[in-house]
């Protein structure tokens, strides 16, 4: 994966197929949005990092090492960019409406990873949902699913 990410950043000669490059762009865009959601409250803590890693592993079938590499690349990409549009455009163009909703649900999960929802995080998720053409009611339902999962996990740990 690292060579593929370098290719995305530095435009090195493509050694993978077009499908691999498209998947890598999609994964990087998703990772960047998740990192941005985590950083918006001024902290990017280990709980948020772990949540992002788990989400990337689960939803994109990545190894833990590939997920860590992707998080680092996402951090670098977010620090170099001031706009969400480039990331959301890749996701909107590559994913179905149901898959875009899953990205929004992932964003809600990261926003709640540290135990509290900051206004900036909620605003980001709403903006991204709009850019991904995910309706407000669907985004709200995704948020409720995340909260229900988190409540269920809290109940298990008592």
Secondary structure as the mmCIF struct_conf table of DSSP 4:
data_model
#
loop_
_struct_conf.conf_type_id
_struct_conf.id
_struct_conf.beg_label_comp_id
_struct_conf.beg_label_asym_id
_struct_conf.beg_label_seq_id
_struct_conf.end_label_comp_id
_struct_conf.end_label_asym_id
_struct_conf.end_label_seq_id
HELX_RH_AL_P HELX_RH_AL_P1 UNK A 2 UNK A 10
HELX_LH_PP_P HELX_LH_PP_P1 UNK A 12 UNK A 14
BEND BEND1 UNK A 16 UNK A 16
HELX_RH_AL_P HELX_RH_AL_P2 UNK A 18 UNK A 39
TURN_TY1_P TURN_TY1_P1 UNK A 40 UNK A 41
BEND BEND2 UNK A 42 UNK A 42
HELX_RH_AL_P HELX_RH_AL_P3 UNK A 46 UNK A 60
TURN_TY1_P TURN_TY1_P2 UNK A 61 UNK A 61
HELX_RH_AL_P HELX_RH_AL_P4 UNK A 64 UNK A 80
BEND BEND3 UNK A 82 UNK A 82
BEND BEND4 UNK A 84 UNK A 84
HELX_RH_AL_P HELX_RH_AL_P5 UNK A 85 UNK A 94
BEND BEND5 UNK A 95 UNK A 95
HELX_RH_AL_P HELX_RH_AL_P6 UNK A 97 UNK A 111
TURN_TY1_P TURN_TY1_P3 UNK A 112 UNK A 114
BEND BEND6 UNK A 115 UNK A 116
HELX_RH_AL_P HELX_RH_AL_P7 UNK A 119 UNK A 131
TURN_TY1_P TURN_TY1_P4 UNK A 132 UNK A 133
HELX_RH_AL_P HELX_RH_AL_P8 UNK A 136 UNK A 156
TURN_TY1_P TURN_TY1_P5 UNK A 157 UNK A 157
#
